[in-house]
């Protein structure tokens, strides 16, 4: 049974890109908070607490830092972008994936977050400034 060629609505795309942006932003914040905890332990400059706490604090920082990377969200952003490109735009002779994505965004009055734009750029999708929230 063939899958109907239905594209997410502009409202659905907006919600989804905001969701992935929020996830990326929260992970960046979590990593920064974990790093400040590690710094605090090191700055105690009291041997016993440092010996007891520096390793678990450092482990927590490393764990949270592993999620603080745009590459963790690249697959999801690529899939969402390709969904609207493949199902919501017509291929013209001079088109690139970026021009098709930008045409869909502007044609549907969708603005993406700066975080979403940054992750998209890392995945090879270049979003025009006119389609990015200020």
N, C-alpha and C positions, 0 to 999 in steps of 0.2 A: 504494500500500500504506500503510495508516494506521500511525502510530507508536503503539506501546503506551504506555498511560498509566502509566509506571513512575517512581517518585521515587527520588532518591538515598537511600541508607540514612542513618540518623543518624550512623553511623561515617564514611561518605563525606563527609557535610556537614561534620562536625567536622574532618576532615582538610583539606578544601578551604578552609574559613574560616580555619583555622590557617595554611595555606599563603599565602593572600592577606595575612593579618595579618603574617606573617613578612616577606613582600616589602615591605610598606609600612614596617615597622619598620627593615629593613635600609637602605632608601633614605633614611630619615631619618638614620640613623647615618652613611651615606656622605656625605651633604650636610654634616653637622656636622664630619666629619673633613676634608673638602675646605676648609671654612671655616677650620678651625684651621690648615691649611697656608698659606692665604692670609694669615691674621693673622701667622703666624710670619715669612713673607717681608717683610711690611710692617714688622714690629717689628725686623728686622735693622738698620735704619737705616744701612745701608751702600749707597751709591748704585749701584755696579755690580751687585751681586746683585739689588737691587730692580729696576733697569732690565731686567735679563735675565730675571727670574723672576716679576715681578708679573703680567704679561699672561697667560702660560700658567697660572699658578696661579689667576688670576681666571676664566679660561676653563673650567678644570676645575671650579671651584666652581659656575659658572653651569650647566654641563652636568649636574652631579650634582643641583643644586637643581631642575632642570626635572622630575626624576623624584620629588622629595620633595613630593608633593601627593596628598591623598586623591582628588582628581578623576581621577588616573591609574588608580584602582582602582574607581571608581564603577560603571562598566559591568559589570565582572565580578561585583561584589557584588550589583548589581541583578538580574543574570541568575540568580545562585544563589538569591537570596531569592525571585524570581518563580517559579523552578522549583518550590520546595517549596510556595509559596502556591498556584500553579495546579494542580499535580499531586498535592499531598499534603494539601490541606484542602478542606473543603466550605464554600461561601459561605453565610453566614447573613445575614439581612436587615440587621442593624446593623453588619456587619463592615466594617473598613477593611483595607487591605493589612497594616498594622502588627498589628492584632489577629489576623489569620490567621497571620502569621509567628510571633507570640508563642505562639499556640495550638499550632502545629506544634513549635516549639522546646520548650515545656514538656511537651507530650504525648509527646515523644521523649527527654526528659531531656537536651537539648542545651544546653550553655552556650557562648556565643561569647566571644571575647576582647574586651577593651575597645577595641582597635584596630578590630576588625570592627564593633563597635557604633557607633563614631565614624564610620566610612566609611558604614555603613548609614544613620545619621542624616542625613548629608549628602546621601544619595540619597532621603531622605523616608521611611525605614523606622525607626520608633522602637521599640527593643527594651527590654522591661521589665527593670529591674534584676535581677529574679529569674532572668533568662535570660543574665546576663552574669557571666563569671568575676570573682571578687573581685580 
